[in-house]
Amino acid sequence: MASKSALAFSISRRVSLMNTGSIDAGHLKAFIERIERLEEEKRALAEDIKEVYAEAKGTGYDVKIMRKIVSLRRQDRHKRKEEEEILDIYLSALGMS
């Protein structure tokens, strides 16, 4: 999240650009091209990940469970423990534990 001073600078910069009508087209184009390259890399990586899951599925692994494990490993250990404890409490309350 941007700080107040960064946000104020951003707003000031936009107002200045609107008032002067001066935009550095080269700089803008460079940003756009960088974003486009990164988006393409992101698509390629997503395809690679999809292929790894397909390969794992082909060898008998449950991809749904693997995705859950990847998601759990991304979480902070303490946050994950807290969520597991709450889940256990809720399951117990519903007679499902």
Secondary structure, 3 states (H helix, E strand, C coil): CCCHHHHHHHHHHHHHHHHHCCCCHHHHHHHHHHHHHHHHHHHHHHHHHHHHHHHHHHCCCCHHHHHHHHHHHHCCHHHHHHHHHHHHHHHHHCCCC
